[in-house]
């Protein structure tokens, strides 16, 4: 299929051809040995200069300043950016200057990846710099990077900041906005801290099936697929709870899994259809023990990432130091609404929800109604980490009935910054009661609740053999990462979040793009003002305007105040 290439892309492909004519492979296969990083040089050079008399460094060209026979290049590797100095007569010590005059000056571009060998020195203005004696082209970039432009006053514009573009093209985002990498480094530190914490306690990290014949372990709508060889329907797991509890039945005292789970639900800044969850099950423990364990683990994560239990999240400072506040669900609802719902039946709950203007529908049973009231009136107000405990039995088909409070189960959720980050139970291990709960879920399904659980005969059979008293936990890694990295959206902590299909608009020329990008910010501009900003010749200006109009993107209107151009929505 033919590509619609911009003028710059065409030029870069022509440079590819010229490089090959000169016998230079723009994508060489040979190893280029790297013995230092930008961060290493910038951090350690001044204290030990002798170590950097010969260096071999590789990275991407981010900026170039050509000064005749010399040039200063800003290169970026995984760790940082560093300046590299090129001198024609050192790159080409003999009579043949083609490697500098043509290859480096004319055929190498911003965005290309090169390797350099040389030594480190400090410039007259005090900048640590690599002095290149030779360079090797390692990768030719045929698509220009969206580099920000800086005006005469030092103001930056046209930066790669549009969220949708950043999420779709994370590879570009990480390149031109290297600070974004820190979020993902911290996410990995979070996971490693949690993994080490659990492993040190003697719990076994395991793997369970992602493709399941029966989806279970949570209340959610699944993704469905078909296995051709077995001719059977399979589901992407919504949780890994039931399989992990089978391992507890099998004799393991503590198991955990970092799992990719999938829920075919709505998307928001807190929801992605594919998400990461850590689930933990420990025999002979209960939900009170699990609350203490969660406090200890998350406090340790905060200290590992920030050196402090206090974490700034938006406008809020969240303190993860133990102990955390604890409310029963009914206490929380009464605290924030002034209404005690603990003894209400379904009819009364429905009336209360309507009175509180909580959105409900006819498919909702008692448990769902309580959950909706809590979610609408309480959850968003809980900023500091708070345990909400003792849920109604109707909301928790897999949790053990409360030892002291009739109609409730031993369950908690931790709410932080207005959102749930974990869910835990004293696990139900009574097979008779479990079967009854599953059957009640089936009845809710018949009423139209598409998130009701299904009956899993194999799981029931497993606990009929006997599952010891067990505490279970599910903690959302993405949600916790959002908090620990001060990220506003779940998309910010996922390398490649799910996106709706990209809308392909018309292919614009370079000048058309420049005009359209400026116009997008204003939607309407006086024609003369716009022309002064794009700085094009009259011929290029007229051609670009006609092109945008032909694509149906803009129109020009004459008013009493002058000629105005605007985007057609």
N, C-alpha and C positions, 0 to 999 in steps of 0.2 A: 504493500500500500504506500502510495506516495505521501511524503510529509510536506506540510506547508511550513517552510523554513523562513525565519526572519533573515534580514540582511546580514546581521552578525553571525548567525548560524551558517549561512552560505559561505561567508568569508573564512570562518574557522575550518570548514571542510576543505576549502581551497588550500589552507595552510597545511592540513594533513597531507594533501597530495604533494605539496612542495617539500615537506619534511622527508617523505618517502623518496622523492627524486634525489635528495641529498644523501640518501642512505641512512637516514635516521628513523628508527622504529618508534612511533609515538606511543606504543604500548609494549615495551620490552618485557620479555619473560624472565630475564636473569634477576637474581636476588640483588637488592641494593642494601648493603649492610649499614644499619643505623646504630651509632654508639652513644647517642645523647638525645635528650629532649629539650624543647625550648624552656620548659620550667626548670629543668636541671641546670641549664646554663645560667638563666637569669637569677636563680637562687644561690648557686655555689661558686660562680666564676670569681667574684671579688675576693672570696676567702681562700681560693686555691687556683690561681691562674695557670699554674704549670700543667694542670690536668687537661687544659683546653687548647694546647698548642697545635693539636691536630684533632679535628672533629669530622664526623660524617653524619649529616642531618638530612631529613626528608620532611616535606610538608607541602601544603597548598599555597600558591601565590595569592595573596589577598589584595595587595596594592603594589604599584610600581611607580618609581620616580626616576625618569631617564634624564641624565645630565651629560649628554655627549658620549665621551669615552667611559663614563662611569654610570652606575645606577644603584639606587637603594630600593630593595624589595622587602615588603613585609610578608613573612611566611608564617603559616599556622599549622601546628601539628595537634595531636590530641590534647596536649597539656596547656599550650599558650601560644602567643604570637611573638615573633622575634624578628629583628631587622637583619637583613643580609646585604652585604656590600659586594658589588660586582665591578671589576675593572677590566676593560677590554684587553689590555696588554698582559694581564695575568691569566685571564681565561684563554687568550690566544697569544702565547709568548713568541711564536714564530711570525713569518710573513703573512700567513693565511689567517685572516681575521673573520672568516665567514661564520664561525661558531658564535661570535658575539654580534657582529654587524647585521647578519641576516637571521640566524636562528634565534638568538636571545632577544634582539630588539624587535624583530618583525614577525616571528613565527610563534613565539611564546606569549601567552596571554594570562591575564588575571583568571584564576580558577584552575590553571594547570598545576599538576603535581610534579615537583622536581626533587632531585637529590643534589646536595652540594657537599663538597669537601673543602676544608680550609682550616682556619684557626679563628679564635675569638679575640676580640679587642674592644676597647672602649673609645667611642668617637670623641671629638673635641667638645661636644655638648653633653658628654657623659652618658651616652646610650650604649649599652652592651650590644655588640653586633658581631655576626659571623662574617669574616672576610673570606669570600669564596675564591678558591683557586681553580676549581672546575665544577661543572654542573652536568647533570644527566636528566633529560626529559623522561619522566616515568609514566605520566598519563596526560594526554591532551584532552582538555575539556572542550567539547563541541557545542555546549550550551552555556551562555554567559550567566554568571551568578547575579542574583538581584541585589547588587551592592547599593547601600544608601549613598545619597549625594550630599555634599556639604557645601553650603553657600559661603560667600565672602565673610559673613559674620560668624562662621563656625556652626551655623544651625543645620542639623541633619534632617533630611526629608527623604521620602520614598524608601524608608526602611522596610524590611520584610517582617511586618508586624500583624498583617491580617490573620486572625485566628484560623479561618477555614483553610487558607493557603498553607499556614504553618503545620496544621494537622495532616493535610493531604500530602505535603512534601516535607516530611520531617527531616529527610536527608539534607534538604536545603536549610531548613530551620537550624539544625545542629551546626551547619557550616558557617552561616552568616550571623547566627546568634549563639555563640559558643557558651554563654552563661546558662543556656537551657540545659546543657549537659549535667550541670550540678544537681538539678532536680532528680535526674535518673541515677546519678551516682548515689545520692542520698536514699533513693528508693531501694537500691541494691544493698546499701548498708543496713537499712531497716530489716529487710528480709534475712540478711546474714545474721544480724543480732538476734532476731527471733529464732532462727534455726539453731544457732549455737546455744541459746538459752534453753530450748527444749531438749536438744541432744545432751547437754550437760546434766539434765535431770534424768537421763537414761531412757527417754522415749525414742521410739523407732520411727524414722521417716519412711513412709511407704508410698506406693502408687496404686490407685484403683481405677477401674474402667471409666473412660470418658463416654464411649458408646454403650448405652444401657438398654436392655429390653423393656424395663419398666423404670420410669423416672420417679424419683422420690427423695425424701430428706428435706423438702422445703415446700412452701406454697408458691408455685410459680408456673408459668406457661412454658413448655419446652420447645426446642427446635426438633423437628422430626426428619428422619431420613430413612433410606431403604437399603438393606444389604442384599445384593443381587444373588450371591451364591447360596445364602441361607434362606432367601426369599422371605425376609421378615422385616418388620418395622423396628427401627432403633431410634433412640432419643439421645441427643447430647445432654449430658448430666446437668441438672440444675443444682445439685449438691452431691457430696460424696459421703454423707452421713451414714447411710444404711450399710454400705460396704465396709466402712471403718468399724462400725459396731459388730459386724460379722467377725472381724479380726479380734475384737475383744472377746467374743464368744469363743474363738479359736485358741485363746490362751495368752495373747499379748496383754500386758498390763498398761501399756501406754503407747499409742500410735498417733502420728500426725502426718498431714499431707498439705503441701502447697499446691493448690488445684486450680486449673482453669475450669470455671463453670460458665454455663450459658443459659440465659433466660430470655425468652422471646417476648419482651415487654417494651414499654416506651423508653425513649432516650431523653436524657437531660444532662445537665452539668454534673449530676450525681450518679447517672446510670449509663452503663455501656453494656450491650448485649453479651459481650464476652468479658469476664472479670476474674480476678484472682482472689481466692479465699484460702485461708489456712484453717483447717479443721483439726481439732485435737480431742482425743478420747482417753480418759485415764480411769482405770478400774479402782473401785473401793473409795472413790471420792464423791463429793456432792457439789451443788452449785455454790454453796458458801465458800468451800475451798477454792473453787474456780474463780470466784470474784477476787479473792486475795492473790491468786496466781496472775490474773490479768493485770491487776494493779502493779504488781512487781515487774512483769514483763514490759509493759508499755512505759513505765517509769525508766526502765533500763534503756529502752529504745530512744527516748528523749535525751537521756544523758549521752548515749553513744553518738547521736547526730548533732547535738547542740551543746554538749557539755553542761547542760542545765535542764532542770525539770520544767522550766517556763519556756513556752514556744509562742511566738507572735503569729497569729492567724488573722489576716485582715486587720480589723480594728481591735480585735480581742487578744488579750494575753491569756493563754491557757496554761494552767499549772497542773502537771501530771504527778506531782508529789503525792505520795500516799498519806492518809487514806482518802478515798473519793466519797462524795456524797451518795447516799442510798435512799431511795423512795420506793414504796410499793407502787404499782400502777394506779391503784385507786387513790392512794395518797397524792400522787402527782396530779391526777385529774382534779381532785378536790382543791389542791393548792392553787391551781391556775384557773379554775372555773368557778370555784365556790360551791360545786355540786358533788354530793356523795352518791355515786352510782353503784356502790358495792352490792346493794341488795335489789337492784332493778332487774326486771325480766325483759325479754326482747321488745315487747310493746312499749314499755317505759323508756328503754334505751333509744328506740326509734324516735319517740316524742322529744327526748332530751337532745338528741342530735339535731333534730329540726329546729328546736328552740335555740341551739347554739350556732345554727346556720352551717352545720357540717354537711358536706355533700354525701348523700347515701343513695342506695337503690334497693329494690325489692329482693335482690339475690343475697343480700347481706344477712348473715345470722348474727347471734349475740356477740360472738367473739370479734367478728369483723366490725361491728358497730362500735365496740369499745376501742378497737384499734384505730378506727377513723377519728373518734373523738380525741384520743390521745395524740394522734399524729397532727391533727389540725390545731389543737389548743395548747399542747404542752411541748412537743418535741423540739420545735424551733426555738424555744426559749431556754433550752438547756445548753449552755455554752461550755461551762466547766465539765470535765468528765463526771458523769453521773450514772449510777446503776439504777435501772428501773426493774423492780423485782415482782414476783408473785402475780403472774398473768392468769386470766380466766382459762379454765380447762378447754373451752371451745376454740381458743386461739392457738393451742399448742398440742397437737395430736401425738407428738413424740416425747413429751415431757412427763415426768413422774408427778402424780398428784401430791399436793402439799401435805406435809406430815401433820400440820396443825390447823390449816385453814380450808374448810370445805369449799369445793367449787373452784379452787385455784390449783396452779401447778408450780413446781419449783423451777422457775425460769428467770433469767435476767437478760436485759439488753444494756449495753453501755451506749449512752448518748453523749456525743461531744460535738461542740460547734453546731448544734441543732440537727445532727444526723446520727443515725445508728452506725456504730463501727463494729459491734460484735453482738453475738447472740449465744446463749448458753443455757443448758438444762442440767438438772439431775435427770438422767436418761430413764425413760420408761422401760422397764425390763420385765413387766408382767405381760405375758403373751396373750392372756385372755382379755385384759383391759386394752392392750394394743390393737387387737382385732376389732374390738368394739369401736375404738376411736377411728380406725380406718373406715369402718362401715358408716359411721356418722359423716365422715368426709365425702363418701360416695353420695350420700343423700344431699349434701350441699352442692355437689357437682350436678346432680339432677335438677337442682333449683336454678342452675345457670352460672354457678361460681366456677370459672375456668381455671382458677388457681387452687382448687381443692385437691388434696392428695389422693393418689390412687392406692388400691390395696396391693401390697407386695407379699405374695404367699411365701416366697423363698426367705425373705427377711423374717416373717412370722415363724417359719420353721426353724430358723437359726436361733431365735431367742427362746423357742420352746425347749431347746436343748439346755438352756440356762445361760443368761448373760449376767455377770456379777454387777453389783451396784456400780454405776459409772457416771462420771461427770463429762459432759461434752461441750465443745466450744467451736464456734465459727467466727472468724474475724476477717473483715474485709480489708485486704491489703491496699487496694486502690483508695478507698476512703481514708484509711489511716495515713497513707502516703500524702494525700491532699493536705491533711492537717499538718503533718510533720514537715512538709516542704512549703507551706503557705501558698498552696495552689488553689485558684478559684474554681477550676473545673476539672472533672475526672479526665478529660482529654489531655490536660497538661501533665498528667503522670503516666500516660500510656504512650509508648513510642508511636504506635499506629492505631489510633482509635477508629471505631467504625464510623464511616461517613456515608451519606446518601450519594447516589451516583453523581459524578461531576457533570454539570451542565456545560456542554460544549457550545460556546458562543462562536461568532465569526473570527477567523484568523485575522488579526490586525497587523499592519506594518509597524515598524519601529516608531515612526513619527505619530501615527494614529494612536499607538499605545501611550505615548508621552502625553498627548492632549487629553485622551480619555481618562488617564489616571488622575490628572490634575482636576478635571471636570467632575470626576466621581465624588471628590471631597466637597464640592460646592453645589453640584447639580445644575446650577445656572450661573453664568458669568458674562460680564460685558466682553464683547469680542476683542476689543483692543487690549484689555487687561490680560486676557488669556494669551494673546499673541505675544505680549511682552514677556510672559513667563516661560514660554516654550523656546523662544529665540531661534526660529526657523527662517530660512529665506522665504520670500514671497511665493516662489514656485512650490517649495515643499509644503508650506502652510496651506496653500490652496488645494494641493493634491490630497493632503491628509484630511482636511475638512470635507472634501467631496467623498472621500472613502468612508468616513464615519457616517455621513448622511446616507450613502448607498447601502451600508450595513443596517440602516434603520435604527442607529444608536443615538443620533443627535438631530436637532433642528435649530435653525437660526430664525429669530423673530425680531421684527423692527417695532420698537415702542417709541413713545415720546422722549424717553431717556436715552435712546440709542439702540445699537444692534446687540442682541443678547443671544448666546448659545446655551442650549440646555439639553440634558439627557432625556431621552424618551423612555419612560418607565413601561 
